[in-house]
Amino acid sequence: MTISAVIDTNLIVGYLLTQRPPLTELMAHWQNRSFVLITSPQIVAEMRAVLQRPALRARLIADPRPLLTLIEADAIWTAGQIERPGACRDPKDDKFLACAVEAQATYLVTRDQDLLELGAYEATTILKPEPFLLLLDAQLSQIPNDDPC
């Protein structure tokens, strides 16, 4: 079963600010293809806008350009045509739910309490990074090892 996930902007920014677990592990799982990253034009536009804020740029410990380029090239993009106005208490978070619905994503990974309190939206489960990583690790442990030793 392929796991697909929409990753909230707050986690991408957190990764670029800290380069520490669990966010480094999340990015490693994506780059190792443990899950498929789903995004939309609206989400990438938000990432770009947030990462241009001078106060935030001064605190980044990693250059955001390579990661944004990788997301743009390697993520699965939705058309961004579905809208879910009022789906979340914070209207700025509706784009994540809309993306998840449009792509039929398995998970939405976030630290945003407005999204987390939903628990699930349509067929998408909403999780913090830590339980999502446990799920990915459990899936990887079930893959047969072809090494006879």
ChimeraX attribute file (.defattr): number of C-alpha atoms within 10 A of each C-alpha:
attribute: neighborCount
match mode: 1-to-1
recipient: residues
	/A:1	5
	/A:2	10
	/A:3	15
	/A:4	21
	/A:5	26
	/A:6	28
	/A:7	22
	/A:8	20
	/A:9	22
	/A:10	15
	/A:11	20
	/A:12	20
	/A:13	19
	/A:14	14
	/A:15	22
	/A:16	21
	/A:17	18
	/A:18	14
	/A:19	16
	/A:20	11
	/A:21	12
	/A:22	14
	/A:23	20
	/A:24	16
	/A:25	16
	/A:26	23
	/A:27	19
	/A:28	12
	/A:29	16
	/A:30	17
	/A:31	14
	/A:32	10
	/A:33	12
	/A:34	19
	/A:35	18
	/A:36	20
	/A:37	22
	/A:38	26
	/A:39	26
	/A:40	24
	/A:41	16
	/A:42	16
	/A:43	21
	/A:44	16
	/A:45	11
	/A:46	15
	/A:47	18
	/A:48	14
	/A:49	10
	/A:50	16
	/A:51	22
	/A:52	13
	/A:53	10
	/A:54	9
	/A:55	10
	/A:56	12
	/A:57	16
	/A:58	11
	/A:59	11
	/A:60	17
	/A:61	12
	/A:62	15
	/A:63	12
	/A:64	19
	/A:65	11
	/A:66	10
	/A:67	14
	/A:68	16
	/A:69	11
	/A:70	11
	/A:71	16
	/A:72	15
	/A:73	10
	/A:74	14
	/A:75	16
	/A:76	17
	/A:77	19
	/A:78	19
	/A:79	13
	/A:80	16
	/A:81	11
	/A:82	15
	/A:83	15
	/A:84	15
	/A:85	15
	/A:86	11
	/A:87	16
	/A:88	19
	/A:89	14
	/A:90	13
	/A:91	12
	/A:92	11
	/A:93	20
	/A:94	18
	/A:95	24
	/A:96	26
	/A:97	25
	/A:98	22
	/A:99	28
	/A:100	29
	/A:101	20
	/A:102	18
	/A:103	22
	/A:104	17
	/A:105	23
	/A:106	21
	/A:107	24
	/A:108	28
	/A:109	26
	/A:110	23
	/A:111	16
	/A:112	17
	/A:113	12
	/A:114	14
	/A:115	25
	/A:116	17
	/A:117	12
	/A:118	14
	/A:119	13
	/A:120	16
	/A:121	17
	/A:122	10
	/A:123	12
	/A:124	20
	/A:125	18
	/A:126	25
	/A:127	21
	/A:128	18
	/A:129	20
	/A:130	16
	/A:131	11
	/A:132	19
	/A:133	19
	/A:134	11
	/A:135	13
	/A:136	16
	/A:137	13
	/A:138	11
	/A:139	13
	/A:140	11
	/A:141	10
	/A:142	8
	/A:143	8
	/A:144	7
	/A:145	8
	/A:146	6
	/A:147	5
	/A:148	4
	/A:149	4
